[in-house]
Amino acid sequence: MGQLRQNGWSGLPRSRYCPTLRAGPKGRALAASLVADIRGGVLAPGERLPGSRALAQRLGLARGTVAQVLADLEAEGWLHQEAGSGTFVRADLLAARPPEKSASAHLGFPLRDAPALRRRLEVPEAEYRLVGGRADLRLLPLTELARAYRRVLRGRGRRLVDYGPPRGTSRLRGSLRGWLGRQRGLAPTDRGLLVTRGSQQAIYLLARALLRPGDVVAVEALGYPPAWAALRAAGATLFPLPVDDEGARVDQIPDHVRAVYLTPHHQYPTGATLSAPRRQRLLAQAARCGFAVLEDDYDHEYHYEGAPVPPLASDDPAGVVVSIGTLSKAFAPGLRLGWVVAPPPLIDQLVAWRTMIDRQGDQVVEHAVAELLDEGTLDRHLRRTRRHYQARRDTLLRALARRLPQVTPLPRPGGLALWCRVEGNDVDAWAERCQQRGVFFETASAYTLDGRALPWARLGFAGHDEGELLDAVERMRAAWPSIEGQG
């Protein structure tokens, strides 16, 4: 930069500039102050700075500290030091920093609108949270889980914290294949199984692999909003299917859909089971029209009366069904373990999409859970929690019948929540009053495709014991308008 002298800068009087030091260690504070003044135009391009001795005297710093800062800023490209002439702001820097956005925005570029997600991901604080699908983690076999973690870390710890296969570890996939065969009658091949971080990731990956903008996906008109958000994020248009006591009205599926997303075993949120005639009709139409059936079997293991209905994927000769599952209900949601069972070509596509956003799962968790599957801990846990949850369901049914007859649950053979008709009251206003008394639950408006209110509520029973459920019902009764204030 010999042009400094040519432009006459070397003959300028020495600057009286003195920066205002920012907070922090002295050298770092000086560097930040100098850069801020250059960005803000206080120091112009080509301007000469005071010498290191003068700056040190003005700031009360050691000369060596100042000299090191100037050298560092020269290395970063902010300054130029020329022997015999002094230290200058680089002449090729912008004259001033770009104009700042408003203080409230803090963003210098436009954003796309994120998909709206009406359902709460974080449940509000309340003494009793009757949220459907929430297991009671007080029943979790933590000792066995901790023991499994220790075993896998001692045996293969260094390998398990390295990069791993995006399909999931071979250990967990092998254990899971056997467990799915015993529990659900599924027989996935090794290439036909993908381990995911929960069922939500599985749905998102499927939406990306299967859908293009404008594709139509049929969904239950009362259903699972996070799945709808994932489908919409891929550009899908959702076609609502009414739901009744036999599950979704699959007779209303148009032939031109790209996929159908359903919860046929325990319909979410009503708990209805898709009837045999509708199952047959759905599979026949999917085979004839060539659309995918995305079967979300989120709580298959919690069935209390009779045998669970086999998944659609257990009898799918045409290869149209994709089975989605999770251990969030059967074990613990925080482990973030789910899976997809599908024909291998689709699994290959999902793996490709998965590596773009999440290279692999947690290998330590996967190996630890494989140990619990192999040694039977998960099966024992399921037997135990089924007994507890059935007793809690029955307690809640009796309490509602005695103390809140205006709230009528539909009879269901399984699931972790009751779908209840609420008569003679504004259900959403009542839910707000219940929350004020320490009881939180969701109403139908959280599950409708268009967000409209309906006279229904979903009361989860798994997360609280019998005594807690009885107290919750008493608080809900006290919040009922005709009873409130009567004690």
N, C-alpha and C positions, 0 to 999 in steps of 0.2 A: 504494500500500500504506500509506495513512494509518492503517490499523487497527493498525500496529505500536505507536503511542502509546496507542491505546485499550486494548490488551492489557497495557499497563504495561511493555513491553520497554524503552522509552526511558529508564526510570528505573532499570534494572538497573545494578549496578556493572560497570565495564569488565572484559571477559574477560581472564584471565591465560593464555588459550590460546596455545600456541606449537607449530606443526606441526614434524614431523621431515622435513627436506627429503630428497627422493629424489635419485637420481643424475641427471645431465644438466645442461644449461644452466640457470642460476639461475632465470630467469623461468618456464621450462617446468616445472622441478622444483617450484617453489612452487605453481603451478597444479595439477599432478598430486597433490601432497600435500593441498591443500585439498579437491579433489574426492573423493579417497579417504577423507578423514575425514568428509565429508558423507555419502558412500555408506555408510560403516561405522557411522554413528551417533555418532562422537566429537563431531561438531558437530550439534546437534539443529535441526530446523526452527524458525525464528524466533530462533535464538541470535545474539547480537551478537558480532562479531569485534573484536579490538583494532584501533585505528586504524592507518593506514598507517605513521605515524612509529613507533609502538610496535612493530609487527611488524618493521619494518626494523631497529630497534635490537636486538631479540631475535635476529634471524636473521643480522645482519651484512650486510644487503643495502642497496642504494641505495633511498631512499624512492621515487624515481621508478619503479623496477622493481616494487616492491610495489603502488604505486598503479595501474600499468598492468595488473598481473595481476588486481587486484580489479575493475577496469573491464571486462576481458575476460570474467571469470566472471559479471559482471552481464549482459553482452550474451548470454552463453550460457544464462542463466536459472538459475544456481545461487545468486546473491547478489542482494541489493537494497540500494542505497545511498540513504539519505534525508538530505537536507541538515539539519544541526543535530542529527541523532540518531545517525548512524553507519552501519556496514555490517552487514547481517543475512543469515543464511541464509534463503532463501525459505521462507515459512511453509507453502506448499502442496506442498513436496517430501515424499516418503514418509519416515516416521520412521526407517527403516533399510533397507538394501539387502536384496533377496530372499536367502533362505538359499542358500548355495553348495552345489553338488553335490560329491560326493567328488572328491578330488584326482585320482583315476585316470580319472574319466569326462570331465571338462571339457566336458560337454554338458548343456544344460538342457532338452532336448526329446527325444522318442523317435525312433529311426531304424528304417526298414524294413531287413530283411536284404537285402544286395546279392546278386545272383546269384552262386553259387559258380563259380569259374573254376579248374578243376584244373590246366590246362596253364600252365606257367611262361611269363610274358611276358619275363622277363629270364633269359637262360641263365646258369647258374652259371659262375664262373670256372674255366677248365680250359685246359691247353695246346692240347688238341685237342677241339674241340666239333663232334661229328658230328651236327649238327642238320639234319634234313631241311628243304629249302626255303630254306636260307641260302646265298645266292650269295657268291662270292668277290669282295669289293669291291676287292681289289688289282688286279683286271682292269678296273675301271671307267674309262672314258675321261674322267678328271677335267679334262684340258686342254680338251677339246671342250665339256664342261659349263660350265666357267668362262668360256670364250669366248662361249657362248650367253647366259649371265647378263649378261655385259658388254654384249653387243649389245642385248639387250632393255631393259636399264636406261638405256643411252645414248639409245636411240630413243624409248622410251615410259615411262621410269621413273616420272615423277610420276603419270601416269594409272594405272599398274599398282599403286601403293600406295594407291589410292583404293578406294571400294566398287566391287564388280563383280557380275556376274550369278551367281546361285546355281546355275545349270546347268553352270557352267564357262565359261571364256572361249570366244568363238566361234572364236578362232584354234586352240586345242587341240582343240575338238570337231571342227572341220573336218579337222585333221591326223589325229586319231584315227580318224575315220570311214574315211578312205582306208587307214590302216594296218590296221584291223580287217578291211577287205575283202581286203587282200592276204594277211594272215597267217591269218585265221580264216574267211574266206568269209562274214562278216557284212555286212549292208548296212543299218545303222541310218539312219533319217531324222534330220534335225537335231533334231526334237522327240522323237525316240525314244532319245536318248543323254544321260546325266547323268554328269558327272565328279564323283568323290567323293574323299575323303581316305582312300584305300585300300579294299580289299574289305570290311574289317570294318565301316566306316561304311555301306557299301552294304547289307550284310546287316541291320544294325540298322535302317536306314531302311525296308527292305522289310518287316521284321517289324512295325514300327509301322504301316505303310500297309495291310498285308494282314490282320493278325491281330487277333482279339479274345480276351479271356480265355476259356479253355476250348477254343479251336480246336485241332484235332489236326494236327500236322505230322509226316510220315514222314521219318526221317533214317537214314543208314547207322549200324548198330550199332557199327562201328568208324569213327570219323570225326573231325571238327574241333570240339573243345570250345568255342572262342570263338564259333562260329556257334550252337551249341546254347544258350550263355548268352544271346545276343541274342534268340533265339526264345523262350526261357523268360521273359526279362524282359518280353516283350509278352504273357505269359499263356498261351503255347502249351503243350500237352501233347505230348510227343515219343513217336512210335511207332517202335520200332527195326526196321530191315530188315537181315537177315543179309547178309554179304558173302562172296563166293567168287571164284573165278578169272574169272568173267564179270561181276564188279561186284556192285552191290546186287541183292538178290532183289526186283525190282519186282513180281513176281507176288503178293507178300504185302501190297501197298498196299491198305488198305481204301478203299471208295468214298467214305467220308464225310470224308476228310481235306480240309483247307483248302489245304495246300501240301505239296510234297515238296522237300527240300533234298538235293542230290546233288553229287558230284564225279565225273562220268562219264568224263572223259578219262583222268586218272590218279587213280584212287580214293585218297582221303586216309584212311589212310596206306599202304594195301597196294599202290598203284600199278596195280591191275587196271583194265582198260578195259571199260566197259559194252558188252556184245555187241550186235550189230545186232538180233537178235530181241527183246532186252529193251528196246532203244531204241524200237523200233516199238510194242511193247506199252505202254510208258510214255506215249508221245505219244497213242496211241489212247485210253487210259483217261483221261488228263488232259482231252482234248477232250470225251469223253463225259460225265465227271463234273463238269467245270468247276473243276478245281483248278489252282493255279499250280505250275510246275516251276522251282525256283530252281537254276540250273546254275552252279556255282562252277568256272570254268575257270582255275584259279589259275596253272598253269605250262604252258600250251598249247605254247609255243615250244620246250620242251626235250623233243624226240622224236628219237631217234637211229637208229631202224631203220624204214624205210618212211615213208610219209606220215602226219602226224597225223590222227587221226579228226576229222572236222568236228564243230563244236559242235552240240548239239541245236537251238540257236536258228537255225542256218543253214538248216534245213528245217522250218519251223513254221507251216504254213498256218492253224492254228487260233488262233494268238496266245496260246499257253499258257506259253511258255518265257520266263523272264527270265534273261538272261546277265549274269554277274558276272565281272569281270576285274580285274587289277592289274598294275602295273609293278614290284612288289616283287621278283619273281623275275627278270624280264627285264632290269631295270636296277638299281634301288636302293630298298630298303624305306623309307629315311628321307625320300624325296621325298613319300611319302604320296599316291600317285596311283592311283586305281582308277576303275571305271566300271560303269554299269548300261546294258544295251541292253534295251529293253522297249517295248511299245505305248505311244504318247504319253499316253493317259489315266493310266496308272500312273506314268509319269515326272512328270507334273504333280503327282500326289499326293506323290511322293517329294520334289519341290522344296519343296512346302508344309511337309513335315515337316523337311526340312533347314534351312529358315530359322528354325526354332524353336531349334535347338541350335548351328548353325554357318552363319552367313549366306552364306559363300562359301568357295572355296578360295584358295590362294596364287596370285595372278595372275602373279607373277614366275616362279615355278616352272612354271606352266602354259605360259607363252609360251616359256620356255627349252626345255622338253621338246618343244614343238611344232616349234621350230627343229631339234632333233635328229632328230625324226621326218621332217621335210621334206627335210633334207639327207642322209638315209640313215645317220646315225651309229648310230642304234639298231639298224638291220638289220645293219650291219657288226659291231657289238658282239655281237649274237646269234649270228652265224655263228662268230665267234671263240670265244665262251664255249661254244657247243655242242661244238666240237672239243675244248676243254680238258676239259669235263665228261664227255664220252664216254670220253676217255682215263683220267680219274680213276675213273669207274665201273668200267672194265675192270680197272684196277690193283687196286681194292678187291676185285673178284670173284676175281681170281687169288690175292691174298694170303689171303683167307678160305679158299679151297679148299686152299691149301698149309698154312697155319699154324693155322687154326681150323675144321676140317671139321665140328665140332659145330654150327657156325653156317651155316645153309643159306639163301642168298638165293633168293627167287622170281624167275624170269626175267621181266623187264619191258622193253618197248621204249623207255621214256622216264622222265622224272622226275629228281629231284635227290637221291633217297635209295633205299636198298635195304631191302625188307621181308624180314626174316630169321627163320626158325624156329630156336629155340635148344633143343637137346636135351641131356639128361643133366645139367642144372644148373638152379638157381633163378635165372631171368633177372634178377630185380630185385636179388637179393643180388650177383650177378656185376656188374651195372651199378654198384652202389655201390663195389665193389672197383676197378673200372675208373676210376671218378671219383677215387678216392684215388691212382691212378697217373697222373692227368692227362688222362684221356679221358672225356668226357661224351657220353652218348647216351640216348635215351628208349626205354622199353619199352612194351609194349602197354597197360599199365594207364593210360598217359597219354591213350589214345585210345578206351577202351571207355566206352560210355554209362553203365554202372553202376560204373565204377572198378575192376572186378575184374581180377586178373592173368591173363595168358595167356602161353604160352611163345614170345613174339615180341619182336623188337627192330627199331627203325628206325635205320639207319645212313646219315646224310647224307654225301655225298662231295664236294659242289661247293665247299665252303669251304676245302679244303686241297689242296695239290699232291700229286703222286704220292709224293714222298719222305716227306712228313708222314703220308700215309695208311699207308704201310708201317710207319713207327715206331709209329703208333697201334695197328695190328693186333698188333705185337709186345708192346706194353703190355697189350692186351686178352688176349692169349694168356698172358702172365705172371700175369694175375689169375684165370685159370681154375683152379678148386680142385685138380684133379688134376695141374696143371703148376706151380702156385705154389710157389716156393721151390726149384725144380729148376734155375733159371737158364736 
